[in-house]
Amino acid sequence: MSFKDFNFKDYIQEALDEIKFKEPTPVQQKLIPVVRSGRDLVGESKTGSGKTHTFLLPIFEKLNPESRDVQVVITAPSRELATQIYQSTKQIAKHSDTEIRVVNYVGGTDKQRQIEKLKVAQPHIVIGTPGRIYDLFKSGDLAIHKAHTFVVDEADMTMDMGFLATVDKIAASLPKEVQILVFSATIPQKLQPFLKKYLTNPVMEQIKTSTVIADTIDNWLVSTKGRNKNGQILEMLKGMQPYLAMIFVNTKERADDLHSYLVSNGLKVAKIHGGIPPRERKRIMNQVKKLEFEYIVATDLAARGIDIEGVSHVINDAIPQDLSFFVHRVGRTGRNGLSGTAITLYQPSDDSDIRELEKMGITFEPKVFKDGEFQDTYDRDRRANREKAYQKLDTEMIGLVKKKKKKIKPGYKKKIQWKVDEKRKRERRAANRAKGRAERKAKKQSF
């Protein structure tokens, strides 16, 4: 399927051609028709699945540029994510012959200037963080009471950051017939009361990706046992020579510590976390986009709230406390079909977390950084795997192996070895026959 099969308005198709969007993602293919139908929707899909255009394209299709009213309200939990949606929206809007007014309202910007502009004209599409949008509505400057579409993006993150009560107030201010679209990586139980309160018979769609991590990403596991972590990261960064590397840490304090260490060793490193003032964060992001940094130290704010292009490497300084963020972190690289490398540092106490990630379908390649390069190393489970393999031997085999270990005549040793080899050959042949029968049976059933 291609985007042309949706028969969007000409200017929307022009916008898609400009950014070379040809084929819709599974999320877009399944949910764009639902959004176009006018029904309320709860879409559960992972970061990087293309959900921004899933709601933007049908919104533009329905938009009336001749109207003077606010028609669409879109909330996002962070300034960076709101700005990212705003940029995607502006990219489509600029192709329209009739002006489509799109405005981004986030904290840390000039509120008075925004109010002055609202006196002249209301935007067609409002995008922003819940707090600033509600402030402008409450003061009577932003008129959202006629909007026909309300989008709550990253709903679980909105709830985690304490903004759901404000989103609730915005929803209560909109017309009863408004179409509500909720998108989220997960749908936690605490979100259910909001959904039941405002959504009318919504379509609930969970889009499962074929792989948890994109095929374009090499996912490596590196042990820190007995090593100084700061020194290990510095050594790896110097050896990798990345286009752009993101190093994820679990706390602001760790971000400050690692950033200070890397800078003191001559690397030009950006730092992004929630404790940095909005203006400073905006300045740093602009520098990142201009490729003034080769390395970024960040907390999980950047894992879901920021889309940075050209990330060639991701390093997890530690496994995230919330394991769901692992996928968001790693998903910063290997985007748009490009290759990427994700490196996770771990210690023996992380073993249970690694097993949980493996249960989610995430596979790791064990590596060691040696002589200035990453090299293959042993599986951390090698001892346990040997024990399991030994346990699988039947009684006869165990007896033969034990006999072989004893000091006996060489000729008898050869006989035992022959018996062991023969036993293993018979088992392999039996396994191959069983496999062949299963394949033939499956083939017959497929006809």
N, C-alpha and C positions, 0 to 999 in steps of 0.2 A: 504494500500500500504506500502511496505517496501523499504529501500534503495537498496536492492538486485534486485528489479524490474528494476532499471536503468542500470544494467549490467555494472557498472564501472570497470575499470582495477583492477586487483587483489590487488595491493598495496593500491589503494584508499579505497577499501572495508575493507582491514586490518586496515587502519587508522580509519575508521568509527566504526569498531568493538572495537577498543581500547578505544574510548571515549563513547562506548555504545550508539551510534546513530542507532536506529533501524527503526523508522518510520519518514518520512519527515514531516516537518511542512506544513501548507497550502501554504505558500509562496514558499517553496522548491518544493512542488509537482507541483505547477502551472508554476513556472518560470524556473526551471532547463531545461525542454525541449526547452524553448524559447532560453536560453543562448546557448544550444548545437546546435541549428539550425543556429547560426552565425548571427542572426539579432540584430540590435541595440535595446536597451531596456531601458525604464524608469519604474522602479519599485517603487511604493509608498506603503510603509509598515511601521508599527510601530516598535520601538525599541524592541528587544527581539524576533522578528519574525523568526529569523534564516537566515537573508539575507546574512551573511558572507559566509556560506557554500553554499548558493544558487549560488554565482558566483565562489567560489573556486573550487568546485567539477568539473564542466564542464571545467574550466581552466586547471586543472591537466589532465583531459581526453584528451585535445587537445595539451598539452605541448610536445615538442620534446627535451628530455634531451641531445641528441647527438649534438644539435645545440650549437654554441658558442655565439649566439645573445640574446639580451634582447627580450623576447616574450610578456611579460605582464607588464603593469604599473598600479599600484593601488594607488590612493591618498585618504588621510583622513584629516579632518580639525584639528585634535589635535595629539600631540605626543603620548598620551595615547591610543587613538583609533587606530593609525597606529601600535603601538606595539602590541595591542590586535589582529589585523588582522595578523600581522607578526607571532605571536605565533601559531595561528590556521594554518597558511600556513606551518610553520616548522613542525608542528605535522603530517601533511600529507606527506610532502616531505621526512621525515626521513624513510618512509616505502619503498621508491623506491630503487631498486637495483642499478640503475644508479644515480649518484649524481645530485640533482636538486638544483641549487644555488639560494637562497632567501636572499635578503638584505633589511634592514630597514633603510631608510635615513630620519632622523628627525633633527630639530634644536637642539642645545645644545649638539651635539655629535662631535667627532673629525673629521672635514671635511678633513684635510690633510691625515689622515690615510685612510679614505675612498677612496681618490683619488689614493693613492699608491696601494691599493688593486684592483682598477679598471684597473690599468695598467697591472695587471697580468691576470685578467679574468673579463668579464662582467657577471652580474647575469642573470639568466633566468627570475626571477620574481622580479620586483622592487616595493617596498612598501614604503610609506613615506608621509610626509607633502609636500604640493605643493612647498613651497619656497625652501627647500633643494633639492628636485628632479630637479627643474628648474635650480638652481644654478649649479649643477653638469653637467647638459646637456649643459647649456650656456658656461661653461668653456671648453667644448669638451671632458670631461672625461667620461661621461655617454652617451652611444650610444643607444638612444631609437627609432631611426628612422625606425627600422624594426619590431617594436612590432605589434602583430596582435590583442591584446586586451587591452582596456583602461577602467578601472573602476573608477568612481567617487563616493565614498561612502559618505553618509550623505551630500548630495548636498546642502540642505537648510542651514545646519550649516556652510558649506564651504562658502556660499554666505554671511551669517550673520557675519562671522568673517573676511570678506574682502579678501578672497583668490581666488574668482572666476576668477579674471583677470589673475592670475598666472596659474590657471587650463586651462584657455583659451589659454595661450601661449604654454602650454604642448601639448594640443590637436592639435594646429596648427603645431607642430613639428612631428606629427605622420603620418604614411602613410594614403592616402585617403581611402583605403579599410579597415582600422582598425575597429574592432567591438567595439562600445562604450556602456558601461553598466552604467546607472545612477541610484543610489539607494538613496531614501530620505524618511523621515517621512512625509513630505509635499512637494508639488510642487508649490511654490509661483510664482506669475506672473513674477517677476523679473528674474526668472530662464529661462523663455521661449526663450529669444533671443539666449542664449547659446545652448539650445536644438535644435532650428531651424538651427543654424549655422553649427553644427557638426554631428547631427544624421540624418541618412537616413531612412525615412519611419519607424520610430521605433515602436515597440510594446509598447503600454501604458497600464500598468496594475496597478490597485489599489486593493490591497488585504485587505479586511475588516476583522477584527478579530471579532469573535462571541461576545466577551465581551471586553469592553474598558480596564478593569482591570482584571487580571487573577483571576479565581475562588478561587485560593489558598491564596488570600490576604484578610485579614480583614481590611476594610477601615473605620477608626473611625474619628469622628469630636469632638474636645474638645474646649470649650470656654475659652478665657483668660480674660473675663470681670472681672475687679476689682482685677486681679492678677498680680504679678510681673512675667514677662515671663521667665527671667533667672532662678528664683527660682522654677517656675513651671516645667521647663524642667529638672532641676537638681533632683527635687523630683521624676519625672516620671522615669528618667534613673535609679535612685537608686532602685526604686520599680520593674522595668521591668527585670533587670538582663539579658540583651540581649546577644546573641552570638556575634553579631556585629551590631551596630546601626549607621545609617547615618542620620545626622541632616542637612537638606537643608535650606540655608538662601538666601536672595535676593541680598545682596551686600558683597563686600570684607570687608568693615568696620564692618558690623554686624558679619561676620565670625570671625574677629579678636576679637571683643568684647565678643562674646559667648564663643569662644575657651579659652580666657584668664580667664573668670569667672569659667568655668568648671574645668580647670587645677588648679586654685587657691583653688578649693574645693576638690582636691585630686583625680580627675579622669584622667586617661591616655587617652588623646584625640589627634587625628591627625587633621590637618587642610589642606584643599586643595582648592586653588583658583588661578585665573590667575595671581595674583601679586607675587606668590611664584616663585623664579628662577627655571628653568628646572631641574638642578642637584638636588636641594633640593626636588623638587616634586618627582623625580625618587626615591630618597632615602626614602621618606615617603611612597611611593607606595610599595616599597620592604618590609618595616616594616609592612605595612597593610597586605600584602600577608603572612607574617610570623606570623600573629595574635598577633603582639606586641601591638596593640591597640584594645580597646573594643568599642570605639566611634570615629566617623569621622564627623567633621563639614565641610561642602562643599557648594560651590556655584553651579550654574547649569552646570558649566564645567563638573562636575562629573556625572551629570544626564544622559548625552548622550555620553560623551567622554571616560568614564572609566567603565570597567566591573569588579566589585569586587565580588568575590564569598563569599557565606555564610552570606549575609546580612539578619538578622532575623527581624529587625525593621527599618522603615523609619519614621522620624519625620519632618514634614514641619513646620519650625519656623514661616513661614507666607505663604500665598498662593502666588505662583510665579506671577511675573508681566506679563509674557507671559503664559497664561493658558495652552497652549499646553505642557509646561514643566511639568505640574502636573503628566501626565501619565508617562513621562520619569522618574521622581523622584520615584514615587510609584513602577514603574517597576523594581527598583533595588532589591526589595525583592520578595519572592514568585516565584523564578525562578526554572526551571527544576523540576517542580512538588512539590517542597517543600513549606511548609506553611510560611506565612509572615504577618506582621502587619504594616499598614501605619496609622500614626496619624497626623492629620492636626489641628494646632492651629488656631483659628479664633476669630475675634471680630465683633461686630454688623455691622461695616462699610464694612465688607467683604461679606455681604449677597448677593449682586448682582453677585459677582464673583462665589459664591457657586451655585447660581441658574444657571449660565452659564455652570458650570461643570456638573450639574445635567442634563441639556439639552443635553450634550454630551453623556449621558448614564451612568454617574458615580453616584453610590449610596453611601450614607454615613450612618453610625450608630452613633447616638449621644452618647457620653460617658462623664463621669466625673471621675477624679482621686481622690479617697477618701479613707482614712484609708489604704493607701499603695497599693491600687489596682484600676483597671479600673472597673467602674460600669455603668450599663445602666442608662440613664437619659432621660428627656423629649425631644420631638422633638422641635427644635427651632421654628417651624411653628405652634405650638399647638394652639395659640390664633387665628391665621388666619384660621386654619382648622375648629375650632369650629364655627367661623362666617360663613364659607362657608356651613357647615352642616346645620346651622340654616336657611340660605338663601334658601336651597333646599326644606324646608318644604312647602307644599302647603298652600293655604289660610285657608282651613278647619282645618288643623293641628295647624297652628299658633293661630287660634281662640280658639281651645281647650286648648292649652298650656297656653294661656293668662288667660283663665277662671280658670284654675287649680291654678294659682298663687294667685288669689283673696281669701279673707277670706270668705268662704262659708261653708254651712253645710257639715259635714263629709260624710254623705250618698251620697250627690251630687258629692263630690270630687271623691268618688270611681267610680261613673258612668262615670265621665269624664276620669278618668284613664283607665277604661275598654275600652272606645271609642278610646282613644289614642292607647292603646295596640292592639285593633282589627284593627285599621287603618294600623298600622305598620305591623301586621301579613299579611293582605291582600296584601300590597305592596311587602313583601318578597316572598309570594306565586306567585304573578304575575311575579316578577323578575326571580324566579326559573323556572317557566313555559317557559318564554321567552328564558332563557339560555338553557333549555332542547331542545326546538325547534331548536335553532341555532346549537347545537351539533349534533342533528339528521340530519339536513340539510347538515352540513359539512361532516358527515359520508357517506351520500348517494353520495355526489359529489366526494368523494375519491375513490369510487368503479368504 
